[in-house]
Amino acid sequence: MNEEGLFKAAAEGDTDALSTLVEENMGLVKSLALRFRDRGTEMEDLVQIGTIGLIKAIRGFDTGFGTRFSTYAVPLISGEIKKHLRDDGIIKVSRELKRKGALLCREKQRLLTETGEEPHISQLAQVSGMSVEEAASALDATAPVGSIYESGEGELAPENILWTDNVAAFSESLALRQAVKSLDAEDRQIVALRYYKGLSQTETARCLGLTQVKVSRREKKIMERLRKELL
């Protein structure tokens, strides 16, 4: 199968194609992770987090973009790492990036209202006067992470999670839904608070009555488990 076929298959849920593309592009993840190695997070963790961004990029990439995959993937991989560091208070989103993200969100809503269809990232970039890479970076850094409902018992109900419309549409993956659903109750709460409500590890720990260190360790195990199940 050629590269175009691999991307198409991965977008349709072929885990073998996804795994092949991940392996082929791990060098890109590692090179980007190196840029953040002095920010207080272990290199192994940075690579693991960056791999999540790579998977998002693979699932969202359209060979019709007219751009190289690496060009499209870099802001998503870096964005995933930056989001992790930002959650821990290490870096902040620039005012300009917030402005671009807000503009893209407005254009997205306008196009959705006018056409009744979810606009593609390339459309948003064009009407906003940005490159696909700029739009991807702004959306990945500033888009709201999502919403959750609770079941009658007050426990998070994974089947009711409203997955976000992020640039790669990664969270719409049925495989991810099933993987999250397989976690125990507390781990599901950690995922929901960290990735769907956007809380920092300290805030998550406070909500669950845990220490920040314990949340950090649990999150690392959770992400490794999800990554293995998705691949």
HELIX and SHEET records of a PDB file:
HELIX    1   1 GLU A    3  ALA A   11  1                                   9    
HELIX    2   2 THR A   15  GLU A   24  1                                  10    
HELIX    3   3 MET A   26  LEU A   34  1                                   9    
HELIX    4   4 MET A   43  GLY A   60  1                                  18    
HELIX    5   5 THR A   63  PHE A   65  5                                   3    
HELIX    6   6 PHE A   69  ASP A   87  1                                  19    
HELIX    7   7 ARG A   95  THR A  115  1                                  21    
HELIX    8   8 ILE A  121  SER A  128  1                                   8    
HELIX    9   9 VAL A  132  THR A  142  1                                  11    
HELIX   10  10 PRO A  158  ASN A  160  5                                   3    
HELIX   11  11 PHE A  170  GLU A  172  5                                   3    
HELIX   12  12 LEU A  174  LYS A  181  1                                   8    
HELIX   13  13 ALA A  185  VAL A  191  1                                   7    
HELIX   14  14 ALA A  192  TYR A  196  3                                   5    
HELIX   15  15 GLN A  201  LEU A  208  1                                   8    
HELIX   16  16 GLN A  212  LEU A  230  1                                  19    
END                                                                             
